[in-house]
Every structure is written in C-alpha cells, then in structure tokens.
C-alpha cells in the first residue's frame, strides 16, 4: 500500500505526526504565530483530523474543512462542541462564508497544490478575512546552502510543490501587501525547513 493511502487513515496519520514531532511544531506555531485571543473566529483550510484544536483556546469559534471524509468524521467525533464546525469540502468548491474570520490558517497545504490552485486558496483566504485579520501558513521550503538530508526529505515529501521562499512570496504578494516571513529549522524532530507566512488584511 502506498504511503499516501496509509496516511489517509487518521490514527496512522496522527502516529506519524507524533514520530516526526508535528505536535512540537503545533504547540510552538499556535503559541508564537497563531496567537489566538478569546472570542476569535478561526477558519482552518485543510484541517485534517483537526489536531491543531488541541493547542487553541477553548473559547473560540473554529471552522475546519478538509476533502477527507475520514479526517472530518474523526474531527467531529473528537470535538462535538457547538463552537467547532467541520465540513468535508474540496478547496476549489468552497463558497465564501457569510461571516468573515479573524484568522485563517492553511497549514502544510500549499506545498501539495500547484500555483493555480494556490492562488485560488490565497484569494479565498483574502476574501474571507475580517479587516485587520491574518492569514497564516506553514510549509516545507527549499533554501540556499540547505543540507542534503533536508533537501532529500523535502524532495520526498508527499507534497509535490515544495517551493523556495521567493516562489512562495510571489504567490502571496499578489493578494497581500503586509507580509511577515519566518524560516524555522527547529520545529520537527527530523531535519526539516519550515517557512511561515503571516499576511495581514
């Protein structure tokens, strides 16, 4: 069975994340970059089994969507509270929400989709952010003087569209003028380069 099919099962996916240190990443990412405040509304694009929720405050409105029915069912079972909503939906077909969000996340999504799909996603995020809201992403990234092991891991990632910092920036800059870029090498248990984009509406 291919690794993509194996990781489509929520429990196996969660175990894999524990091994590589994804929970360490989520804790730091939520604390230092998401920075959720009480009462914030959050949209999580490609939420998977919603593991990010564990590191967010309880008193927020959280909406997550993913195209995996297995992941969404798992999320709904784990988080039945009324302030959490989950939808099984492909990114391309999602319509604008009636209410805009304080924070929109797309975590480890962009390196799975080509430039045209990425532009649609970023445009959708821009359209659904409140004034003063933030769009935040993280993905694997190629950098200069990167070690061979990091390049090998990025090359063999499930995502086929790992980009350089400039290539990611070109996508974001079409929709956002105020952008923070952070590169981290220390968020996983394995040698891996992460780029974080924080875009202000």
C-alpha positions in Angstrom: 0.0 0.0 0.0 1.3 3.5 -0.9 2.3 5.8 1.9 -0.3 8.3 0.8 -3.0 5.7 1.3 -1.6 4.6 4.6 -1.6 8.1 5.9 -5.2 8.7 4.8 -6.2 6.7 8.0 -6.5 9.3 10.8 -4.9 7.1 13.6 -1.9 6.2 11.4 -1.5 9.9 10.3 -1.6 11.0 13.9 1.0 8.4 14.9 3.3 9.5 12.1 2.9 13.1 13.2 4.0 12.1 16.7 7.1 10.4 15.4 8.3 13.4 13.3 7.4 15.9 16.0 4.4 17.6 14.5 2.9 18.1 17.9 6.0 20.1 18.9 5.5 22.2 15.8 1.8 22.8 16.5 2.5 23.9 20.1 5.1 26.5 19.1 3.2 27.5 15.9 -0.1 28.2 17.9 1.7 30.0 20.7 4.1 32.2 18.7 2.3 32.7 15.4 -1.4 32.0 15.6 -1.7 33.9 18.8 -5.4 33.4 19.3 -7.4 35.7 21.5 -10.6 34.9 23.4 -13.6 35.1 21.1 -11.6 34.9 17.9 -13.1 33.1 14.9 -10.7 30.8 13.0 -11.0 29.0 9.7 -8.7 26.1 9.1 -8.3 25.2 5.4 -7.3 21.5 5.1 -7.8 20.9 8.8 -7.2 17.1 8.6 -8.3 15.4 11.8 -8.2 18.9 13.5 -5.2 18.1 15.7 -4.5 21.9 15.8 -7.6 22.4 18.0 -5.7 20.8 21.0 -3.4 23.9 21.1 -6.0 26.6 20.7 -8.1 28.2 23.4 -11.5 26.6 24.1 -13.5 29.9 23.8 -13.1 30.5 20.1 -15.2 29.8 17.0 -13.4 27.2 14.9 -14.4 26.1 11.4 -12.4 23.4 9.7 -12.7 21.8 6.3 -10.9 19.0 4.5 -11.6 16.8 1.5 -11.0 13.6 3.5 -14.3 12.2 4.9 -12.3 10.0 7.3 -10.5 13.0 8.7 -13.7 15.1 9.1 -15.6 12.3 10.8 -12.6 11.8 13.2 -12.6 15.5 14.0 -16.4 15.6 14.6 -16.1 12.7 17.0 -13.3 14.3 18.9 -14.8 17.8 19.1 -18.6 17.7 19.3 -18.9 21.1 20.9 -21.1 23.7 19.2 -18.3 26.2 18.7 -16.5 23.7 16.5 -17.7 23.0 13.0 -16.3 20.7 10.4 -17.1 20.3 6.7 -15.9 17.7 4.1 -15.2 20.0 1.2 -12.7 20.5 -1.6 -10.9 23.8 -1.6 -11.9 24.6 -5.2 -15.6 24.4 -4.5 -15.9 26.1 -1.1 -18.0 29.3 -1.3 -17.4 32.5 0.7 -18.7 32.3 4.2 -21.5 34.6 5.4 -19.2 35.8 8.3 -15.6 36.7 7.9 -12.8 35.4 10.2 -10.2 36.9 12.5 -7.7 34.2 11.5 -7.5 31.9 8.5 -4.9 29.0 8.5 -3.7 26.8 5.7 -1.2 24.6 7.5 1.1 22.4 5.3 -1.3 22.8 2.4 0.4 25.0 -0.3 3.2 22.5 -1.0 0.6 20.0 -2.0 -1.0 22.2 -4.7 0.2 23.8 -7.9 0.4 27.6 -8.4 -3.1 28.0 -9.9 -4.7 26.1 -7.0 -2.5 28.0 -4.5 -3.7 31.4 -6.0 -7.3 30.3 -5.6 -6.7 29.3 -2.0 -4.9 32.6 -1.1 -7.6 34.6 -2.9 -10.3 32.7 -1.0 -8.5 33.5 2.3 -8.2 37.2 1.5 -11.9 37.3 0.7 -13.0 35.7 3.9 -10.8 37.7 6.3 -12.1 40.5 8.5 -10.4 43.8 8.2 -7.3 43.6 10.3 -7.4 39.8 10.2 -4.5 37.5 9.5 -3.8 34.6 7.1 -1.2 32.2 8.4 0.5 29.3 6.7 3.5 27.0 7.1 5.1 24.7 4.5 8.3 22.9 3.7 10.8 25.2 1.9 14.0 25.0 -0.1 16.8 27.4 1.0 20.3 28.1 -0.1 23.1 26.0 1.4 20.5 23.5 2.7 21.9 20.2 3.9 21.5 17.2 1.7 19.3 15.4 4.2 16.8 18.4 4.4 16.7 18.6 0.6 16.1 14.8 0.4 13.3 14.9 2.9 11.6 17.9 1.1 12.0 16.1 -2.2 10.4 13.0 -0.9 7.6 14.8 0.9 4.0 13.8 0.0 3.6 17.3 -1.4 4.9 17.7 -4.9 5.1 21.5 -4.9 7.7 22.5 -2.3 8.9 25.9 -3.2 11.7 28.4 -2.4 11.0 31.5 -0.2 10.8 33.7 -3.3 8.4 31.4 -5.1 6.0 31.3 -2.1 6.3 35.1 -1.7 5.3 35.6 -5.4 2.1 33.8 -4.7 1.2 35.7 -1.5 2.3 39.2 -2.8 -0.5 39.1 -5.5 -3.1 39.4 -2.7 -1.4 40.8 0.4 0.8 43.9 0.9 1.8 43.4 4.5 3.6 40.0 4.9 5.9 38.6 7.6 8.1 35.7 6.6 9.8 33.4 9.2 12.0 30.4 8.4 12.5 27.8 11.1 14.8 24.8 11.1 13.9 23.6 14.6 10.2 22.7 14.7 10.4 19.0 13.8 12.3 16.0 15.3 13.8 15.5 11.8 16.0 17.9 9.8 13.4 20.0 8.0 13.0 23.6 6.9 9.7 25.3 7.6 8.6 28.6 6.1 5.8 30.6 7.9 3.8 33.3 6.2 1.8 35.8 8.2 -0.3 38.0 6.0 -2.3 41.0 7.3 -5.5 42.1 5.8 
